[in-house]
Amino acid sequence: MAVVIQARMGSTRLPGKVLLPLQGRTLLAHAIERAGLASGVDEVRVATSDAPRDDAVAEEAVARGATVTRGSELDVLARYAQAAREADAERVVRVTSDCPLLAPELIERAVAQLDVGGADYVSNTHKRCFPRGLDVEVVRREVLDQAAREARDPAEREHVTPFVWRRPERFRLEALVAEPDEEAPDFRLTVDEPADYAAVCAVSQLLPQGDPSARTLARVLREAPWLREINRHVAQKPL
């Protein structure tokens, strides 16, 4: 199983965000570290573009122990399919580098759900119950390859998985659902704008060291509801 982390420097709203510091390490470093804590992960691979400005992303990924795939800046679906081939992975977990507070056990649970239930795709992104920023998607390699061959809509090329989850008649889709004490759907912990970065920095200061669980994160958020006000005004970018 490979975790593929999407990362690039060219964010329109907060350029260079993946290399911003968070408690002495970059956002990308946190994402790599947390992904690697999930049991059953054979490889953490960063999929970045082949643009020169993303040389720094590739260098940081290697420095943090990840492997690297470089491909099209705009056709992210092709880049993911390339990463899966290079990793020779039958199951591909998709996370993004702007989610540095990722909970490793959600990777484990999503993969287990895929394996036990025979689904083609499992995610916690469509039935929103975890905080935004703990997003995990897992897709079977052959399904990802089909998407890469067939997708024509630019949004399906840019956002990787819409070709799959837009076709429930073709693919078996399942939702990873939070336990009651993990729920915090009205908090935003993904970094798209400066206010998001401020929110993640504030939350990280309150988290206990060595406990990256979704349950602990949700408890911290419930105990400090003022945190949601830092970036409540930020709108999620639509597909």
C-alpha positions as semicolon CSV with decimal commas, in nm:
position;residue;x (nm);y (nm);z (nm)
1;M;0,000;0,000;0,000
2;A;0,129;0,344;-0,091
3;V;0,025;0,679;0,049
4;V;0,061;0,941;-0,223
5;I;0,077;1,300;-0,101
6;Q;-0,016;1,570;-0,349
7;A;0,214;1,873;-0,317
8;R;0,323;2,173;-0,520
9;M;0,444;2,529;-0,468
10;G;0,200;2,696;-0,706
11;S;-0,106;2,742;-0,489
12;T;-0,303;3,043;-0,611
13;R;-0,430;3,153;-0,270
14;L;-0,119;3,084;-0,059
15;P;0,187;3,020;-0,279
16;G;0,453;2,799;-0,124
17;K;0,221;2,686;0,154
18;V;0,350;2,328;0,165
19;L;0,688;2,449;0,288
20;L;0,553;2,686;0,553
21;P;0,682;2,606;0,903
22;L;0,475;2,436;1,172
23;Q;0,647;2,365;1,503
24;G;0,989;2,349;1,344
25;R;0,897;2,139;1,040
26;T;0,722;2,213;0,714
27;L;0,357;2,131;0,649
28;L;0,479;1,871;0,401
29;A;0,708;1,714;0,660
30;H;0,416;1,677;0,901
31;A;0,203;1,513;0,633
32;I;0,482;1,269;0,542
33;E;0,550;1,183;0,906
34;R;0,186;1,123;0,994
35;A;0,119;0,917;0,682
36;G;0,418;0,699;0,766
37;L;0,277;0,624;1,112
38;A;-0,016;0,430;0,966
39;S;0,031;0,056;0,990
40;G;0,051;-0,133;0,662
41;V;0,202;0,157;0,467
42;D;0,481;0,028;0,245
43;E;0,575;0,363;0,098
44;V;0,501;0,732;0,136
45;R;0,541;0,902;-0,201
46;V;0,512;1,272;-0,277
47;A;0,361;1,349;-0,618
48;T;0,475;1,691;-0,729
49;S;0,510;1,860;-1,065
50;D;0,809;1,868;-1,296
51;A;0,811;2,250;-1,289
52;P;1,140;2,398;-1,164
53;R;0,965;2,577;-0,878
54;D;0,874;2,236;-0,735
55;D;1,237;2,130;-0,703
56;A;1,217;2,249;-0,342
57;V;0,918;2,021;-0,279
58;A;1,104;1,720;-0,416
59;E;1,411;1,803;-0,208
60;E;1,207;1,837;0,110
61;A;1,024;1,510;0,043
62;V;1,349;1,318;0,000
63;A;1,495;1,482;0,310
64;R;1,194;1,358;0,507
65;G;1,227;1,000;0,385
66;A;0,962;0,997;0,113
67;T;1,000;0,887;-0,246
68;V;0,907;1,130;-0,521
69;T;0,710;1,123;-0,845
70;R;0,728;1,424;-1,073
71;G;0,479;1,475;-1,352
72;S;0,230;1,713;-1,506
73;E;0,153;2,023;-1,301
74;L;-0,205;2,051;-1,429
75;D;-0,298;1,687;-1,496
76;V;-0,284;1,569;-1,136
77;L;-0,476;1,250;-1,217
78;A;-0,201;1,145;-1,459
79;R;0,055;1,232;-1,192
80;Y;-0,123;1,010;-0,939
81;A;-0,149;0,721;-1,181
82;Q;0,221;0,760;-1,253
83;A;0,298;0,757;-0,879
84;A;0,093;0,439;-0,831
85;R;0,281;0,267;-1,114
86;E;0,617;0,372;-0,976
87;A;0,518;0,250;-0,629
88;D;0,369;-0,071;-0,777
89;A;0,079;-0,027;-0,535
90;E;-0,249;-0,220;-0,556
91;R;-0,419;0,030;-0,325
92;V;-0,344;0,400;-0,333
93;V;-0,420;0,635;-0,044
94;R;-0,459;0,997;-0,146
95;V;-0,387;1,277;0,099
96;T;-0,269;1,632;0,042
97;S;0,021;1,824;0,187
98;D;-0,201;2,110;0,301
99;C;-0,351;1,878;0,567
100;P;-0,064;1,853;0,820
101;L;-0,284;1,727;1,106
102;L;-0,383;1,408;0,926
103;A;-0,473;1,123;1,164
104;P;-0,279;0,806;1,072
105;E;-0,547;0,570;1,198
106;L;-0,792;0,706;0,944
107;I;-0,566;0,571;0,672
108;E;-0,569;0,233;0,843
109;R;-0,946;0,233;0,881
110;A;-1,014;0,343;0,524
111;V;-0,790;0,071;0,382
112;A;-0,941;-0,193;0,610
113;Q;-1,289;-0,089;0,501
114;L;-1,186;-0,115;0,136
115;D;-1,040;-0,461;0,190
116;V;-1,321;-0,605;0,401
117;G;-1,612;-0,464;0,204
118;G;-1,474;-0,503;-0,146
119;A;-1,525;-0,137;-0,230
120;D;-1,343;0,037;-0,513
121;Y;-1,317;0,367;-0,328
122;V;-1,348;0,468;0,037
123;S;-1,327;0,823;0,171
124;N;-1,431;1,048;0,456
125;T;-1,471;1,351;0,229
126;H;-1,828;1,321;0,101
127;K;-2,012;1,254;0,426
128;R;-1,853;1,532;0,629
129;C;-1,819;1,436;0,995
130;F;-1,446;1,468;1,063
131;P;-1,286;1,815;1,057
132;R;-1,197;1,928;0,707
133;G;-0,825;1,862;0,690
134;L;-0,837;1,498;0,803
135;D;-0,936;1,398;0,452
136;V;-0,841;1,049;0,334
137;E;-0,928;0,870;0,012
138;V;-0,826;0,517;-0,085
139;V;-0,880;0,376;-0,433
140;R;-0,789;0,052;-0,602
141;R;-0,505;0,080;-0,851
142;E;-0,703;-0,061;-1,143
143;V;-0,979;0,194;-1,079
144;L;-0,730;0,480;-1,069
145;D;-0,583;0,356;-1,396
146;Q;-0,929;0,348;-1,556
147;A;-0,988;0,706;-1,445
148;A;-0,653;0,816;-1,586
149;R;-0,732;0,655;-1,923
150;E;-1,090;0,774;-1,958
151;A;-1,140;1,106;-1,777
152;R;-1,192;1,404;-2,008
153;D;-1,343;1,667;-1,779
154;P;-1,067;1,909;-1,669
155;A;-1,198;1,897;-1,310
156;E;-1,161;1,520;-1,311
157;R;-0,801;1,554;-1,428
158;E;-0,717;1,821;-1,170
159;H;-0,884;1,669;-0,863
160;V;-0,791;1,301;-0,920
161;T;-1,093;1,114;-0,782
162;P;-1,412;1,282;-0,918
163;F;-1,417;1,044;-1,216
164;V;-1,466;0,764;-0,963
165;W;-1,707;0,913;-0,710
166;R;-1,925;1,072;-0,978
167;R;-2,004;0,722;-1,112
168;P;-2,168;0,519;-0,834
169;E;-2,338;0,305;-1,097
170;R;-1,995;0,187;-1,212
171;F;-1,781;0,184;-0,898
172;R;-1,855;0,064;-0,547
173;L;-1,820;0,365;-0,316
174;E;-1,818;0,365;0,064
175;A;-1,790;0,636;0,328
176;L;-1,558;0,626;0,627
177;V;-1,770;0,765;0,910
178;A;-1,650;0,918;1,237
179;E;-1,731;0,780;1,578
180;P;-1,935;1,026;1,788
181;D;-1,631;1,144;1,984
182;E;-1,438;1,208;1,662
183;E;-1,693;1,437;1,504
184;A;-1,606;1,802;1,444
185;P;-1,735;1,878;1,094
186;D;-1,757;2,255;1,141
187;F;-1,382;2,300;1,189
188;R;-1,149;2,370;0,898
189;L;-0,791;2,243;0,929
190;T;-0,677;2,242;0,568
191;V;-0,446;2,522;0,459
192;D;-0,564;2,723;0,158
193;E;-0,537;3,080;0,285
194;P;-0,338;3,271;0,552
195;A;-0,627;3,239;0,801
196;D;-0,619;2,860;0,757
197;Y;-0,249;2,858;0,834
198;A;-0,314;3,064;1,148
199;A;-0,583;2,818;1,255
200;V;-0,362;2,512;1,206
201;C;-0,077;2,678;1,396
202;A;-0,310;2,759;1,686
203;V;-0,455;2,407;1,698
204;S;-0,115;2,240;1,682
205;Q;-0,004;2,432;1,992
206;L;-0,285;2,270;2,190
207;L;-0,237;1,912;2,075
208;P;-0,053;1,673;2,309
209;Q;0,281;1,554;2,177
210;G;0,281;1,206;2,031
211;D;-0,096;1,173;1,993
212;P;-0,209;1,231;1,632
213;S;-0,548;1,065;1,673
214;A;-0,873;1,206;1,536
215;R;-1,036;1,151;1,875
216;T;-0,784;1,368;2,059
217;L;-0,801;1,636;1,793
218;A;-1,180;1,648;1,816
219;R;-1,161;1,679;2,194
220;V;-0,918;1,971;2,170
221;L;-1,145;2,143;1,918
222;R;-1,453;2,098;2,138
223;E;-1,269;2,236;2,439
224;A;-1,157;2,546;2,244
225;P;-1,451;2,638;2,018
226;W;-1,297;2,981;1,953
227;L;-1,055;2,807;1,717
228;R;-1,321;2,775;1,449
229;E;-1,357;3,153;1,433
230;I;-1,000;3,201;1,304
231;N;-1,088;3,082;0,955
232;R;-1,465;3,043;0,957
233;H;-1,490;3,297;0,673
234;V;-1,274;3,094;0,434
235;A;-1,479;2,928;0,162
236;Q;-1,380;2,584;0,037
237;K;-1,275;2,601;-0,327
238;P;-1,537;2,420;-0,536
239;L;-1,452;2,154;-0,792
